[in-house]
Amino acid sequence: CNGVFEEMAGIAARTTGLEGTSLQRAQRALTYIKNRDRADEAEIRAEFATYFDGVA
């Protein structure tokens, strides 16, 4: 996708959720996180969306 947000969004829209062993591995990894990030996801996503404005 070369950092083009529209391409990244298109790819992400076609992905599926984790299942089976992959899901179990991800869940196990999350148990090791003691102090989870309390950031506002919508705010972070909005900020991220602006990162490529100057190069797209």
Contacts in CASP RR format, 6 or more apart in sequence:
PFRMAT RR
TARGET T0000
AUTHOR 0000-0000-0000
METHOD contacts of the structure
MODEL  1
CNGVFEEMAGIAARTTGLEGTSLQRAQRALTYIKNRDRADEAEIRAEFAT
YFDGVA
1 7 0 8 1.000
1 8 0 8 1.000
1 11 0 8 1.000
3 52 0 8 1.000
3 56 0 8 1.000
4 52 0 8 1.000
4 56 0 8 1.000
5 49 0 8 1.000
5 52 0 8 1.000
5 56 0 8 1.000
17 23 0 8 1.000
18 26 0 8 1.000
END
